[in-house]
């Protein structure tokens, strides 16, 4: 008969407590030593035989049970003909957990090393000596010093279920779900998972009944036949009188579950649903689309599924029903909020009469009507990736921009303006008042959200002042908002005067370029504008940046001329000044790299860069009596 060890069962080791006797040195060899050794050999043989006999009886006790009698047997030929993957345990191993998961996934996803590393991670106290996989040759124990672990020489031990969870998540794209064991199938979450669709790969069964070796086996959904399951037991190897692999129907699955009712009550048998994450996301997206909600992103779906223990139906209920109800409550709370500015205005309007101010505020609060139509709430949730807080801010912001709309028009407005609303909320840290100002400026000036927020930020979020800054900016190809704001403040917030001051400064810089170089005025304008751009309109930096720019352009034109390119416009060359190819004082000239870009050649390697521009701090024509450059 096949030995219990070959079938994956570890023989029981009989251990007897030794008497507490003082240590004595081994006696010297005598004439009777061969007889003593023979006696010890007989005793060892008897003990090994006793252990094998006990293990065999224990193994025989595990051959009977409902798990071996349900459905119809599936011999190896039937499995092969059906295209069902089956992985048996290696002789002498206890890797049934790994084999069961591979059978559930219908592919050899896991290897011993994966489980070893997972078990070491979840058990730090055991990782110091190699976890449950202890080197056979070292005899290491938890009390010994840590050693270098090598799984190739490890003894295969029984894997912990927590290690199986980690390995399945990392290497199988699946989740082992904890469900409370209940005696009745119809009352257990197992029944819910069994009917949850193709995302359920199967069940990992953990048998820890007393009097039997602990063991994992698989119940796999038969994707080729609806309503059928395949029980795969890695102990089935070679010819055997017991057919552990069985084909069962859903009804027989329920009967098999209920046959362990008493064991479930005592948590001696556990069924762990194994859910494929990607298919669970697809199931959730399919359920959501049936209810009119499309476009849920993968990250949101994963988060909702994790909270719902990977049941697509429960995750959809949470997203569509629970979060919608929560959003409605948040909207009601928002209707009751009073800002500091509103409280101050109410008190100021009643000459700081508290009771009168409270009455006015109460009347205003009662007049507030935020749209709580279910379709509008669901639209806002979907646009905000089912973030209840963000969706609430969106609704409040849209109500300020679009007071009193019908639900249909409100949904249309939210859909068209979602990007604009969400961007403004992000840039203002979800401040609805500031976001409304950003959106208003975006619409009036045709700006992107970030540009509008930057202009408003330097203007103290005053719309009138922001519009003046934009009026100044439109006269120049590039002008940072802080510079425009500073020049406005120096000219009593007059856009015309501020624009003229900036033009005068640019003209002085252009004169400086014409004076110090051989370029014509039209070309000097392009050089000056680029110098202003890279210097962020800092007066001193602009004058210092102009000289390396025109020197680099001269070098580029000379190199292009040697390559047959004559009279290349300055405007074209300046367009290639980007990234690392920007001429700066004291740095190697990027002329050769720019030439390669203009000619469409690959960047040259090993070529010596042109020497650094020898630019000392110039004394530009705009230098004032205090010794610095100024716009004034």
DAZILIN-V483765 format. One record per residue. N is the residue number from 1. OMEGA is omega in radians with two decimals (* if undefined). Layout:
N;OMEGA  N;OMEGA
//
This chain:
1;3.13  2;-3.10  3;3.10  4;-3.13  5;3.13  6;3.13  7;3.06  8;-3.13  9;3.13  10;3.11  11;3.12  12;3.10  13;3.11  14;-3.13  15;-3.14  16;3.14  17;-3.14  18;3.11  19;-3.12  20;3.13  21;3.14  22;-3.12  23;3.07  24;3.12  25;-3.13  26;-3.14  27;3.10  28;-3.13  29;3.13  30;-3.13  31;-3.09  32;-3.08  33;3.09  34;3.13  35;3.13  36;-3.14  37;3.11  38;3.13  39;3.10  40;3.12  41;3.11  42;3.14  43;3.14  44;3.12  45;3.14  46;3.14  47;3.12  48;3.12  49;3.11  50;3.12  51;-3.14  52;3.14  53;3.11  54;3.12  55;3.12  56;3.11  57;3.09  58;3.12  59;3.13  60;3.14  61;-3.12  62;-3.11  63;-3.13  64;3.12  65;-3.09  66;-3.13  67;3.12  68;-3.05  69;-3.09  70;3.05  71;-3.13  72;-3.12  73;3.11  74;3.08  75;-3.06  76;-3.12  77;-3.14  78;3.10  79;-3.13  80;-3.13  81;-3.12  82;-3.12  83;-3.12  84;3.11  85;3.10  86;3.12  87;3.12  88;3.08  89;3.01  90;3.12  91;3.11  92;-3.11  93;3.02  94;-3.11  95;-3.07  96;3.11  97;3.10  98;-3.13  99;3.14  100;3.12  101;3.07  102;3.11  103;3.11  104;-3.13  105;-3.14  106;3.09  107;3.13  108;-3.09  109;-3.01  110;3.01  111;-3.07  112;-3.11  113;3.13  114;-3.12  115;3.12  116;-3.12  117;3.12  118;-3.11  119;3.10  120;-3.13  121;-3.09  122;-3.12  123;-3.11  124;-3.10  125;3.11  126;-3.06  127;-3.13  128;-3.14  129;2.99  130;-3.13  131;3.14  132;-3.14  133;-3.03  134;-3.14  135;-3.09  136;-3.00  137;-3.05  138;-3.07  139;-3.09  140;3.10  141;3.13  142;-3.11  143;-3.12  144;-3.11  145;3.08  146;-3.14  147;3.11  148;-3.03  149;3.13  150;-3.06  151;-3.11  152;-3.14  153;-3.02  154;3.01  155;-3.11  156;-3.14  157;-3.09  158;-3.09  159;3.06  160;-3.10  161;3.11  162;3.07  163;3.10  164;3.11  165;-3.11  166;-3.11  167;3.12  168;-3.13  169;-3.05  170;-2.98  171;-3.10  172;-3.06  173;-3.06  174;3.13  175;2.98  176;-2.99  177;3.06  178;3.02  179;-3.13  180;3.13  181;3.10  182;-3.06  183;-3.06  184;3.13  185;-3.07  186;3.14  187;-3.07  188;3.05  189;3.11  190;3.13  191;3.12  192;3.13  193;-3.13  194;3.13  195;-3.02  196;3.10  197;-3.01  198;3.12  199;3.09  200;3.11  201;-3.13  202;-3.14  203;2.98  204;-3.10  205;3.14  206;-3.10  207;3.13  208;3.13  209;3.14  210;-3.13  211;3.14  212;3.04  213;3.05  214;-2.98  215;3.00  216;2.95  217;-2.96  218;2.92  219;-2.96  220;3.05  221;3.10  222;-3.05  223;-3.12  224;-3.13  225;-3.11  226;3.11  227;-3.13  228;3.12  229;3.14  230;3.04  231;-3.12  232;-3.10  233;-3.05  234;3.08  235;3.09  236;3.13  237;3.12  238;3.13  239;-3.13  240;3.10  241;3.14  242;3.10  243;-3.09  244;3.14  245;-3.02  246;3.01  247;-3.07  248;3.07  249;3.11  250;3.09  251;3.11  252;3.05  253;3.10  254;3.13  255;3.12  256;3.11  257;-3.07  258;3.11  259;3.10  260;-3.03  261;-3.11  262;3.14  263;3.06  264;-3.12  265;-3.12  266;3.09  267;3.14  268;3.05  269;3.12  270;3.01  271;3.13  272;3.01  273;3.10  274;-3.02  275;3.04  276;-3.04  277;-3.08  278;3.13  279;3.08  280;3.08  281;3.12  282;3.10  283;-3.14  284;3.14  285;3.12  286;3.11  287;-3.13  288;-3.13  289;3.09  290;-3.14  291;3.02  292;3.14  293;-3.10  294;3.03  295;3.10  296;-3.06  297;-3.05  298;-3.11  299;3.12  300;3.12  301;3.13  302;3.13  303;3.13  304;3.13  305;3.13  306;3.11  307;-3.12  308;3.13  309;2.99  310;3.00  311;-3.07  312;-3.12  313;3.13  314;3.10  315;3.11  316;3.11  317;3.13  318;-3.09  319;-3.01  320;-3.04  321;-3.04  322;-3.10  323;3.07  324;3.09  325;3.11  326;3.11  327;3.12  328;3.11  329;3.13  330;3.10  331;3.10  332;3.08  333;-3.13  334;3.12  335;-3.10  336;-3.06  337;3.07  338;-3.13  339;3.12  340;-3.14  341;3.13  342;3.11  343;3.14  344;3.13  345;3.13  346;3.12  347;3.14  348;-3.14  349;3.12  350;-3.12  351;3.06  352;3.00  353;-3.01  354;-3.09  355;3.12  356;3.13  357;3.12  358;3.11  359;3.13  360;3.12  361;3.12  362;3.11  363;3.12  364;-3.14  365;3.13  366;3.14  367;3.12  368;3.13  369;3.03  370;-3.08  371;3.09  372;3.04  373;-3.05  374;-3.12  375;3.11  376;3.12  377;-3.14  378;3.09  379;3.13  380;3.12  381;-3.12  382;-3.14  383;-3.14  384;-3.14  385;3.06  386;2.97  387;-3.02  388;-3.14  389;3.13  390;3.13  391;3.11  392;3.10  393;3.10  394;-3.12  395;3.12  396;-3.14  397;-3.14  398;3.12  399;3.09  400;-3.13  401;-3.03  402;-3.05  403;3.03  404;3.13  405;2.99  406;3.13  407;-3.12  408;-3.13  409;3.13  410;3.11  411;-3.14  412;3.13  413;3.13  414;-3.10  415;-3.11  416;-3.02  417;-3.04  418;-3.11  419;-3.14  420;-3.11  421;-3.09  422;3.12  423;3.14  424;3.10  425;3.12  426;-3.09  427;-3.12  428;3.13  429;3.07  430;3.05  431;-3.03  432;-3.11  433;3.13  434;3.13  435;3.10  436;3.11  437;3.12  438;-3.11  439;3.13  440;3.13  441;3.09  442;-3.11  443;-3.06  444;-3.07  445;-3.13  446;-3.11  447;2.94  448;-3.06  449;-3.09  450;3.13  451;3.13  452;3.14  453;3.13  454;3.13  455;3.14  456;-3.13  457;-3.14  458;-3.13  459;-3.13  460;3.12  461;3.05  462;-3.07  463;-3.09  464;-3.13  465;3.11  466;3.12  467;3.08  468;3.09  469;3.13  470;3.12  471;3.09  472;-3.07  473;-3.04  474;-3.14  475;-3.09  476;-3.11  477;3.10  478;3.10  479;-3.12  480;3.12  481;3.13  482;3.11  483;3.12  484;3.14  485;-3.14  486;-3.13  487;3.07  488;-3.12  489;3.10  490;-3.11  491;3.07  492;3.11  493;3.09  494;-3.10  495;-3.11  496;-3.13  497;3.13  498;3.13  499;-3.13  500;3.12  501;-3.14  502;3.10  503;3.12  504;3.14  505;3.11  506;3.13  507;3.11  508;3.11  509;3.12  510;3.09  511;3.13  512;3.14  513;-3.13  514;-3.10  515;-3.03  516;-3.10  517;-3.11  518;-3.08  519;3.08  520;-3.05  521;-3.13  522;3.11  523;3.13  524;3.10  525;3.12  526;3.12  527;-3.13  528;-3.13  529;3.12  530;3.09  531;3.08  532;-3.12  533;-3.08  534;3.11  535;-3.12  536;3.11  537;3.01  538;-2.99  539;-3.10  540;-3.14  541;-3.13  542;3.12  543;3.13  544;-3.09  545;-3.04  546;-3.04  547;3.09  548;3.11  549;-3.10  550;3.07  551;3.12  552;3.12  553;3.10  554;3.13  555;3.14  556;3.14  557;3.12  558;-3.14  559;3.11  560;3.12  561;3.10  562;3.11  563;3.05  564;3.12  565;-3.08  566;2.99  567;3.07  568;-3.08  569;3.11  570;-3.12  571;3.13  572;-3.13  573;-3.10  574;-3.13  575;-3.14  576;3.07  577;3.13  578;3.13  579;3.11  580;-3.08  581;3.10  582;3.14  583;3.11  584;-3.12  585;3.08  586;3.14  587;3.12  588;-3.12  589;3.10  590;-3.01  591;-3.10  592;3.13  593;3.13  594;3.10  595;3.11  596;3.12  597;-3.12  598;-3.11  599;3.12  600;-3.13  601;3.05  602;-3.13  603;-3.12  604;3.13  605;3.10  606;-3.13  607;3.12  608;3.12  609;3.09  610;-3.08  611;-3.14  612;3.11  613;-3.12  614;-3.08  615;2.99  616;3.11  617;-3.04  618;3.03  619;-3.03  620;-3.10  621;-3.13  622;-3.08  623;-3.11  624;-3.06  625;3.12  626;3.07  627;3.09  628;3.12  629;-3.09  630;3.04  631;-3.06  632;*
//
